[in-house]
Amino acid sequence: MDLGIKGKRALVCASSKGLGLGCAEALAAGGVDLVMNARGADALEAAAARIRGEYGVNVVTVAADIATPEGQKRVIEAAEGVDILVNNAGGPPPGMWSDWDRDDFIAALDANMLAPIALIKALVPSMMDRGWGRVVNITSQSVRAPIGVLGLSNAARTGLTGYVAGTSRQVAGKGVTINNLLPGIHATDRADALDGAVVAANGISLDEARAARAATIPAGRYGTRSEFGAACAFLCSTHAGFIVGQNLLMDGGATNITM
């Protein structure tokens, strides 16, 4: 399918690895020029070089922590005038409700709620002026069904979801759509970290932890970054202009809900 976005320009946050990289690759395959951001410069430059070589698109890199005001300023300056914004940031660490204090919650909010909002406020107005834009926020299946050990993520990402629910309907008339992609377990570093915590807590092997988690997913496996990226690219396409303020689960059926 022709996405209809060749020649447009996108900011993809946290895109040196994992789901963010999958989104960057899928957009580049559609002919979209990129601004790629991540904290680690080496991994970011390596990913950008590979995408330039494979897809022939222009790629600008900004190594910065998107959760900080300084990082946001640098990324916004590089991304001025983009047509597409993909918000993404690493999730907070797992734990128990009794483990977290105010500073933990503030850090989670800064990364997974306030940073995406800051980028939306900075970059969506110019999209509205041009009459076209796409925003996709990578959140989590936990906003539909909370995960006990991910209470920090539950709270911060659900806050962003509420913000998007109202904001998306205020900007849709200007040709700008805002939607959320809700990943379950995908084969990424985040999954490795979560599985590693299970290994430590239960004294089992990593393969055993992965097999046990995969058994809870009706699809019987972890997702891949490429299929996640393809869904993101579709939401960013010209074909998705009537999809507004939605939360698309990509979890292999793991979240057991009716609607």
Contacts in CASP RR format, 6 or more apart in sequence:
PFRMAT RR
TARGET T0000
AUTHOR 0000-0000-0000
METHOD contacts of the structure
MODEL  1
MDLGIKGKRALVCASSKGLGLGCAEALAAGGVDLVMNARGADALEAAAAR
IRGEYGVNVVTVAADIATPEGQKRVIEAAEGVDILVNNAGGPPPGMWSDW
DRDDFIAALDANMLAPIALIKALVPSMMDRGWGRVVNITSQSVRAPIGVL
GLSNAARTGLTGYVAGTSRQVAGKGVTINNLLPGIHATDRADALDGAVVA
ANGISLDEARAARAATIPAGRYGTRSEFGAACAFLCSTHAGFIVGQNLLM
DGGATNITM
1 234 0 8 1.000
1 237 0 8 1.000
1 239 0 8 1.000
3 30 0 8 1.000
3 233 0 8 1.000
3 234 0 8 1.000
3 236 0 8 1.000
3 237 0 8 1.000
3 238 0 8 1.000
3 239 0 8 1.000
4 30 0 8 1.000
4 237 0 8 1.000
4 238 0 8 1.000
4 239 0 8 1.000
5 27 0 8 1.000
5 30 0 8 1.000
5 31 0 8 1.000
5 32 0 8 1.000
5 83 0 8 1.000
5 84 0 8 1.000
5 236 0 8 1.000
5 237 0 8 1.000
5 238 0 8 1.000
6 30 0 8 1.000
6 31 0 8 1.000
6 32 0 8 1.000
7 31 0 8 1.000
7 32 0 8 1.000
7 33 0 8 1.000
8 31 0 8 1.000
8 32 0 8 1.000
8 33 0 8 1.000
8 83 0 8 1.000
8 84 0 8 1.000
9 32 0 8 1.000
9 33 0 8 1.000
9 34 0 8 1.000
9 35 0 8 1.000
9 81 0 8 1.000
9 82 0 8 1.000
9 83 0 8 1.000
9 84 0 8 1.000
10 24 0 8 1.000
10 27 0 8 1.000
10 32 0 8 1.000
10 33 0 8 1.000
10 34 0 8 1.000
10 35 0 8 1.000
10 82 0 8 1.000
10 83 0 8 1.000
10 84 0 8 1.000
10 85 0 8 1.000
10 86 0 8 1.000
10 236 0 8 1.000
11 34 0 8 1.000
11 35 0 8 1.000
11 37 0 8 1.000
11 75 0 8 1.000
11 78 0 8 1.000
11 79 0 8 1.000
11 82 0 8 1.000
11 84 0 8 1.000
11 85 0 8 1.000
11 86 0 8 1.000
11 119 0 8 1.000
11 123 0 8 1.000
12 20 0 8 1.000
12 23 0 8 1.000
12 24 0 8 1.000
12 27 0 8 1.000
12 34 0 8 1.000
12 35 0 8 1.000
12 36 0 8 1.000
12 37 0 8 1.000
12 86 0 8 1.000
12 88 0 8 1.000
13 20 0 8 1.000
13 37 0 8 1.000
13 38 0 8 1.000
13 66 0 8 1.000
13 75 0 8 1.000
13 86 0 8 1.000
13 87 0 8 1.000
13 88 0 8 1.000
13 89 0 8 1.000
13 115 0 8 1.000
13 119 0 8 1.000
14 20 0 8 1.000
14 37 0 8 1.000
14 38 0 8 1.000
14 39 0 8 1.000
14 66 0 8 1.000
14 88 0 8 1.000
14 89 0 8 1.000
14 90 0 8 1.000
15 21 0 8 1.000
15 22 0 8 1.000
15 23 0 8 1.000
15 24 0 8 1.000
15 34 0 8 1.000
15 36 0 8 1.000
15 37 0 8 1.000
15 38 0 8 1.000
15 44 0 8 1.000
15 47 0 8 1.000
15 86 0 8 1.000
15 88 0 8 1.000
16 36 0 8 1.000
16 38 0 8 1.000
16 40 0 8 1.000
16 43 0 8 1.000
16 44 0 8 1.000
16 46 0 8 1.000
16 47 0 8 1.000
17 38 0 8 1.000
17 43 0 8 1.000
17 47 0 8 1.000
17 188 0 8 1.000
17 189 0 8 1.000
18 186 0 8 1.000
18 188 0 8 1.000
18 189 0 8 1.000
18 190 0 8 1.000
18 225 0 8 1.000
19 88 0 8 1.000
19 138 0 8 1.000
19 183 0 8 1.000
19 186 0 8 1.000
19 188 0 8 1.000
19 225 0 8 1.000
19 228 0 8 1.000
19 229 0 8 1.000
20 86 0 8 1.000
20 88 0 8 1.000
20 138 0 8 1.000
20 225 0 8 1.000
20 229 0 8 1.000
21 47 0 8 1.000
21 225 0 8 1.000
22 225 0 8 1.000
22 226 0 8 1.000
22 228 0 8 1.000
22 229 0 8 1.000
22 232 0 8 1.000
23 86 0 8 1.000
23 88 0 8 1.000
23 136 0 8 1.000
23 138 0 8 1.000
23 228 0 8 1.000
23 229 0 8 1.000
23 232 0 8 1.000
23 233 0 8 1.000
24 34 0 8 1.000
24 36 0 8 1.000
24 47 0 8 1.000
24 51 0 8 1.000
24 86 0 8 1.000
25 51 0 8 1.000
25 55 0 8 1.000
25 225 0 8 1.000
25 226 0 8 1.000
25 229 0 8 1.000
26 226 0 8 1.000
26 229 0 8 1.000
26 230 0 8 1.000
26 232 0 8 1.000
26 233 0 8 1.000
27 34 0 8 1.000
27 84 0 8 1.000
27 86 0 8 1.000
27 232 0 8 1.000
27 233 0 8 1.000
27 236 0 8 1.000
28 34 0 8 1.000
28 51 0 8 1.000
28 54 0 8 1.000
28 55 0 8 1.000
28 56 0 8 1.000
28 57 0 8 1.000
28 59 0 8 1.000
29 55 0 8 1.000
29 233 0 8 1.000
30 55 0 8 1.000
30 233 0 8 1.000
31 55 0 8 1.000
31 57 0 8 1.000
32 57 0 8 1.000
32 84 0 8 1.000
32 236 0 8 1.000
33 57 0 8 1.000
33 58 0 8 1.000
33 59 0 8 1.000
34 48 0 8 1.000
34 51 0 8 1.000
34 57 0 8 1.000
34 58 0 8 1.000
34 59 0 8 1.000
34 60 0 8 1.000
35 59 0 8 1.000
35 60 0 8 1.000
35 61 0 8 1.000
35 62 0 8 1.000
35 75 0 8 1.000
35 78 0 8 1.000
35 79 0 8 1.000
35 82 0 8 1.000
36 44 0 8 1.000
36 47 0 8 1.000
36 48 0 8 1.000
36 51 0 8 1.000
36 59 0 8 1.000
36 60 0 8 1.000
36 61 0 8 1.000
36 62 0 8 1.000
37 44 0 8 1.000
37 61 0 8 1.000
37 62 0 8 1.000
37 63 0 8 1.000
37 64 0 8 1.000
37 66 0 8 1.000
37 75 0 8 1.000
38 44 0 8 1.000
38 47 0 8 1.000
38 63 0 8 1.000
39 63 0 8 1.000
39 64 0 8 1.000
39 65 0 8 1.000
40 63 0 8 1.000
41 61 0 8 1.000
41 63 0 8 1.000
44 61 0 8 1.000
44 63 0 8 1.000
45 61 0 8 1.000
45 63 0 8 1.000
48 59 0 8 1.000
48 61 0 8 1.000
51 57 0 8 1.000
51 59 0 8 1.000
52 58 0 8 1.000
52 59 0 8 1.000
60 78 0 8 1.000
62 71 0 8 1.000
62 74 0 8 1.000
62 75 0 8 1.000
62 78 0 8 1.000
62 79 0 8 1.000
64 70 0 8 1.000
64 71 0 8 1.000
64 72 0 8 1.000
64 74 0 8 1.000
64 75 0 8 1.000
65 71 0 8 1.000
66 72 0 8 1.000
66 75 0 8 1.000
66 89 0 8 1.000
66 111 0 8 1.000
66 115 0 8 1.000
66 119 0 8 1.000
67 89 0 8 1.000
67 107 0 8 1.000
67 110 0 8 1.000
67 111 0 8 1.000
67 115 0 8 1.000
68 110 0 8 1.000
72 115 0 8 1.000
72 118 0 8 1.000
72 119 0 8 1.000
72 122 0 8 1.000
75 119 0 8 1.000
76 118 0 8 1.000
76 119 0 8 1.000
76 122 0 8 1.000
76 123 0 8 1.000
79 85 0 8 1.000
79 119 0 8 1.000
79 123 0 8 1.000
80 123 0 8 1.000
80 126 0 8 1.000
81 123 0 8 1.000
81 126 0 8 1.000
81 127 0 8 1.000
82 123 0 8 1.000
82 127 0 8 1.000
83 127 0 8 1.000
83 130 0 8 1.000
83 132 0 8 1.000
83 133 0 8 1.000
83 134 0 8 1.000
84 133 0 8 1.000
84 134 0 8 1.000
84 135 0 8 1.000
84 136 0 8 1.000
84 236 0 8 1.000
85 119 0 8 1.000
85 120 0 8 1.000
85 123 0 8 1.000
85 124 0 8 1.000
85 134 0 8 1.000
85 135 0 8 1.000
85 136 0 8 1.000
86 135 0 8 1.000
86 136 0 8 1.000
86 137 0 8 1.000
86 138 0 8 1.000
86 232 0 8 1.000
86 236 0 8 1.000
87 115 0 8 1.000
87 116 0 8 1.000
87 119 0 8 1.000
87 120 0 8 1.000
87 135 0 8 1.000
87 136 0 8 1.000
87 137 0 8 1.000
87 138 0 8 1.000
88 137 0 8 1.000
88 138 0 8 1.000
89 111 0 8 1.000
89 112 0 8 1.000
89 115 0 8 1.000
89 116 0 8 1.000
90 111 0 8 1.000
90 112 0 8 1.000
90 190 0 8 1.000
91 108 0 8 1.000
91 111 0 8 1.000
91 112 0 8 1.000
91 140 0 8 1.000
91 152 0 8 1.000
91 153 0 8 1.000
91 190 0 8 1.000
92 104 0 8 1.000
92 107 0 8 1.000
92 108 0 8 1.000
92 111 0 8 1.000
92 112 0 8 1.000
92 150 0 8 1.000
92 151 0 8 1.000
92 152 0 8 1.000
92 153 0 8 1.000
92 156 0 8 1.000
93 152 0 8 1.000
93 193 0 8 1.000
94 149 0 8 1.000
94 150 0 8 1.000
94 194 0 8 1.000
94 197 0 8 1.000
95 149 0 8 1.000
95 150 0 8 1.000
95 151 0 8 1.000
96 149 0 8 1.000
97 148 0 8 1.000
97 151 0 8 1.000
100 151 0 8 1.000
100 152 0 8 1.000
104 152 0 8 1.000
105 152 0 8 1.000
105 155 0 8 1.000
105 156 0 8 1.000
107 152 0 8 1.000
108 152 0 8 1.000
108 153 0 8 1.000
108 155 0 8 1.000
108 156 0 8 1.000
109 155 0 8 1.000
109 156 0 8 1.000
111 156 0 8 1.000
112 139 0 8 1.000
112 153 0 8 1.000
112 156 0 8 1.000
112 157 0 8 1.000
112 160 0 8 1.000
113 156 0 8 1.000
113 157 0 8 1.000
113 159 0 8 1.000
113 160 0 8 1.000
113 163 0 8 1.000
116 137 0 8 1.000
116 160 0 8 1.000
117 160 0 8 1.000
117 163 0 8 1.000
120 135 0 8 1.000
120 167 0 8 1.000
120 178 0 8 1.000
124 133 0 8 1.000
124 135 0 8 1.000
124 171 0 8 1.000
124 176 0 8 1.000
124 178 0 8 1.000
127 133 0 8 1.000
127 134 0 8 1.000
127 174 0 8 1.000
127 175 0 8 1.000
127 176 0 8 1.000
128 171 0 8 1.000
128 174 0 8 1.000
128 175 0 8 1.000
128 176 0 8 1.000
131 174 0 8 1.000
131 175 0 8 1.000
131 176 0 8 1.000
132 175 0 8 1.000
132 176 0 8 1.000
133 175 0 8 1.000
133 176 0 8 1.000
133 177 0 8 1.000
134 176 0 8 1.000
134 177 0 8 1.000
134 235 0 8 1.000
134 236 0 8 1.000
134 237 0 8 1.000
134 240 0 8 1.000
135 176 0 8 1.000
135 177 0 8 1.000
135 178 0 8 1.000
135 179 0 8 1.000
136 178 0 8 1.000
136 179 0 8 1.000
136 180 0 8 1.000
136 181 0 8 1.000
136 232 0 8 1.000
136 235 0 8 1.000
136 236 0 8 1.000
137 160 0 8 1.000
137 164 0 8 1.000
137 178 0 8 1.000
137 179 0 8 1.000
137 180 0 8 1.000
137 181 0 8 1.000
138 180 0 8 1.000
138 181 0 8 1.000
138 183 0 8 1.000
138 232 0 8 1.000
139 157 0 8 1.000
139 160 0 8 1.000
139 161 0 8 1.000
139 180 0 8 1.000
139 181 0 8 1.000
139 182 0 8 1.000
139 183 0 8 1.000
139 247 0 8 1.000
140 147 0 8 1.000
140 150 0 8 1.000
140 153 0 8 1.000
140 154 0 8 1.000
140 157 0 8 1.000
140 182 0 8 1.000
140 183 0 8 1.000
140 184 0 8 1.000
141 147 0 8 1.000
141 182 0 8 1.000
141 183 0 8 1.000
141 184 0 8 1.000
141 249 0 8 1.000
141 251 0 8 1.000
141 254 0 8 1.000
141 255 0 8 1.000
142 150 0 8 1.000
142 151 0 8 1.000
142 153 0 8 1.000
142 154 0 8 1.000
142 157 0 8 1.000
142 158 0 8 1.000
143 154 0 8 1.000
143 157 0 8 1.000
143 158 0 8 1.000
143 161 0 8 1.000
143 180 0 8 1.000
143 182 0 8 1.000
143 247 0 8 1.000
144 182 0 8 1.000
144 247 0 8 1.000
144 249 0 8 1.000
144 255 0 8 1.000
144 257 0 8 1.000
145 255 0 8 1.000
145 256 0 8 1.000
145 257 0 8 1.000
146 154 0 8 1.000
147 153 0 8 1.000
147 154 0 8 1.000
148 154 0 8 1.000
149 197 0 8 1.000
160 180 0 8 1.000
161 180 0 8 1.000
161 247 0 8 1.000
164 178 0 8 1.000
164 179 0 8 1.000
164 180 0 8 1.000
164 245 0 8 1.000
165 245 0 8 1.000
166 245 0 8 1.000
167 178 0 8 1.000
168 177 0 8 1.000
168 178 0 8 1.000
168 179 0 8 1.000
168 244 0 8 1.000
168 245 0 8 1.000
169 244 0 8 1.000
169 245 0 8 1.000
171 178 0 8 1.000
172 244 0 8 1.000
175 241 0 8 1.000
177 235 0 8 1.000
177 240 0 8 1.000
177 241 0 8 1.000
177 243 0 8 1.000
177 244 0 8 1.000
177 245 0 8 1.000
178 244 0 8 1.000
178 245 0 8 1.000
179 235 0 8 1.000
179 240 0 8 1.000
179 243 0 8 1.000
179 244 0 8 1.000
179 245 0 8 1.000
179 246 0 8 1.000
179 247 0 8 1.000
179 248 0 8 1.000
180 245 0 8 1.000
180 246 0 8 1.000
180 247 0 8 1.000
180 248 0 8 1.000
181 228 0 8 1.000
181 231 0 8 1.000
181 232 0 8 1.000
181 235 0 8 1.000
181 248 0 8 1.000
181 250 0 8 1.000
182 247 0 8 1.000
182 248 0 8 1.000
182 249 0 8 1.000
182 250 0 8 1.000
182 251 0 8 1.000
183 228 0 8 1.000
183 250 0 8 1.000
183 251 0 8 1.000
184 223 0 8 1.000
184 249 0 8 1.000
184 250 0 8 1.000
184 251 0 8 1.000
184 252 0 8 1.000
184 254 0 8 1.000
184 255 0 8 1.000
185 191 0 8 1.000
185 194 0 8 1.000
185 213 0 8 1.000
185 214 0 8 1.000
185 217 0 8 1.000
185 222 0 8 1.000
185 223 0 8 1.000
185 251 0 8 1.000
185 254 0 8 1.000
186 222 0 8 1.000
186 223 0 8 1.000
186 224 0 8 1.000
186 225 0 8 1.000
186 228 0 8 1.000
186 250 0 8 1.000
187 222 0 8 1.000
187 223 0 8 1.000
187 224 0 8 1.000
187 225 0 8 1.000
188 225 0 8 1.000
191 222 0 8 1.000
195 206 0 8 1.000
195 209 0 8 1.000
195 210 0 8 1.000
195 213 0 8 1.000
196 206 0 8 1.000
196 209 0 8 1.000
198 204 0 8 1.000
198 209 0 8 1.000
198 212 0 8 1.000
198 213 0 8 1.000
199 205 0 8 1.000
199 206 0 8 1.000
199 209 0 8 1.000
202 209 0 8 1.000
204 212 0 8 1.000
210 222 0 8 1.000
213 222 0 8 1.000
214 220 0 8 1.000
214 221 0 8 1.000
214 222 0 8 1.000
216 254 0 8 1.000
217 251 0 8 1.000
217 252 0 8 1.000
217 253 0 8 1.000
217 254 0 8 1.000
218 252 0 8 1.000
218 253 0 8 1.000
218 254 0 8 1.000
219 252 0 8 1.000
219 253 0 8 1.000
220 252 0 8 1.000
223 250 0 8 1.000
223 252 0 8 1.000
227 250 0 8 1.000
228 250 0 8 1.000
231 248 0 8 1.000
231 250 0 8 1.000
234 240 0 8 1.000
235 243 0 8 1.000
235 248 0 8 1.000
249 255 0 8 1.000
END
